[in-house]
């Protein structure tokens, strides 16, 4: 089955940029890495990155705007998991 959709793979550098913004947003929003909100945030970051938001600052700004629109909010009651713990 042939697809006409061309998807550029995400390089290790791309992943580093996305991960740095993801981690910063988790800290800022006080979200657990294992929360539903974190999953939504990760999906949105990847989507924005693939749509052309490649700079970390631009990506963070875009995800902040998207979060307001989709109600991914800061949740101070979310528990933080220790680094390295799997979900």
C-alpha positions as CSV (number, residue, x, y, z in Angstrom):
1,X,0.0,0.0,0.0
2,X,1.6,3.3,-1.1
3,X,1.0,6.5,0.7
4,X,1.3,9.9,-0.8
5,X,1.8,11.5,2.6
6,X,5.4,12.4,3.1
7,X,6.4,12.5,6.8
8,X,9.9,13.6,7.7
9,X,11.4,11.5,10.4
10,X,12.3,13.2,13.7
11,X,16.1,13.3,14.1
12,X,17.9,12.9,17.4
13,X,18.5,16.6,17.4
14,X,14.7,17.2,16.9
15,X,14.0,14.9,19.8
16,X,16.4,16.8,22.0
17,X,14.6,20.1,21.2
18,X,11.1,18.6,21.8
19,X,12.3,16.9,25.0
20,X,13.8,20.0,26.4
21,X,10.6,22.0,25.9
22,X,8.5,19.1,27.2
23,X,10.5,18.8,30.4
24,X,10.4,22.6,30.9
25,X,6.7,22.6,30.4
26,X,6.2,19.7,32.8
27,X,8.1,21.7,35.5
28,X,6.3,24.9,34.7
29,X,2.9,23.3,34.8
30,X,3.8,21.0,37.7
31,X,2.6,18.0,35.8
32,X,3.6,14.3,36.3
33,X,5.3,12.8,33.3
34,X,2.8,10.0,33.5
35,X,-0.3,12.1,33.5
36,X,-2.9,12.4,30.7
37,X,-2.1,16.1,30.5
38,X,1.6,15.2,29.9
39,X,0.6,12.9,27.1
40,X,-1.5,15.6,25.5
41,X,1.4,18.0,25.8
42,X,3.8,15.6,24.2
43,X,1.5,15.0,21.3
44,X,0.9,18.7,20.8
45,X,4.7,19.4,20.9
46,X,5.3,16.8,18.2
47,X,2.5,18.1,16.1
48,X,3.8,21.7,16.4
49,X,7.3,20.6,15.6
50,X,6.2,18.8,12.5
51,X,4.2,21.8,11.5
52,X,7.4,23.9,11.4
53,X,7.9,25.2,14.9
54,X,11.6,24.2,15.2
55,X,13.1,26.7,17.6
56,X,12.7,25.8,21.3
57,X,11.5,29.3,22.3
58,X,9.0,29.4,19.4
59,X,7.8,25.9,20.2
60,X,7.3,26.7,23.9
61,X,5.4,29.9,23.0
62,X,3.2,27.9,20.5
63,X,2.4,25.2,23.0
64,X,1.5,27.8,25.6
65,X,-1.0,29.3,23.2
66,X,-2.3,25.8,22.3
67,X,-2.6,24.8,25.9
68,X,-4.9,27.8,26.6
69,X,-7.0,26.8,23.7
70,X,-7.3,23.1,24.6
71,X,-7.3,23.5,28.4
72,X,-4.0,21.8,29.1
73,X,-3.5,23.7,32.3
74,X,-1.1,24.0,35.2
75,X,-2.2,21.5,37.8
76,X,-0.5,22.0,41.1
77,X,-2.2,18.9,42.5
78,X,-0.4,16.6,40.0
79,X,2.3,14.5,41.7
80,X,5.8,14.7,40.3
81,X,7.5,11.4,39.6
82,X,11.2,11.0,40.2
83,X,13.4,11.2,37.1
84,X,14.0,7.9,35.5
85,X,10.8,6.3,36.8
86,X,8.7,4.8,34.1
87,X,4.9,5.4,33.9
